[in-house]
Amino acid sequence: MQIIPAIDLRDGKCVRLRQGDYAQETVFGDDPVAMAKKWADQGAERIHLVDLDGAKAGRPVNDGVIGQIVAAVEVPCQMGGGLRDETAVRHMLEEVGIDRVIIGTQALKQPEWFAEMNQAFPQRVALGIDARDSMVATEGWLDVSETSVFDLAEQYADLPVAAVIYTNIANDGMMQGIDDQTVDDLIRLAEMGLPVIASGGVTTVDDVRKLAKRAATQPQLVGAIVGRALYEGTMTVAEAVEAASLS
């Protein structure tokens, strides 16, 4: 199970939000490139990038600094936020050099288009599912839809989806650990045959161990994104990587 440090970008800075709320922002650094290099040097096998400005604007905004990060690290980077058309997807994959893009809102609102992107870029488009009470949240987490996370994922189970990145908004940035219901949701998604990455609530090494234990029997649980915990020092990348390998 991969440990994937998160770098959330706003105004070119490295920030974290609580529960996706832009009004609850903490700035953790003015140099996201240095932060990405730090995580890679500590053993991260992949970096998770979120363009928070892009999520609001509906188009990539921090693509300049994202390009600098991609050039600075030797591990693949995945990115989400504001990817609402093919031009943006192609720009991030082919020009900026992102390994895989993450699409959330448009996968719900334009399922045919999302399917087309998967066919055009097989194994390079991930489905981002942000949820509150197992219902899909959209538009940078500002709205909650009437679609369940499982109904959305099931639509795309036969496509060459790179991964499903499942975030429980209630846990994200709250430093309260990952709850059993979220883990059960992750396993249910993995049982559909989709590679699943956990996001939101991974706070301690014990959280990583809990996920790794389930991943040992469900190989489609392929990764965990870790954010605020790294910035606030409740665990290091190296500790998380070690815990993930014990499964």
Order of alpha helices (4+ residues) and beta strands (2+ residues): beta-beta-beta-alpha-beta-alpha-alpha-beta-alpha-beta-alpha-alpha-beta-beta-beta-alpha-beta-alpha-beta-alpha-beta-alpha-alpha
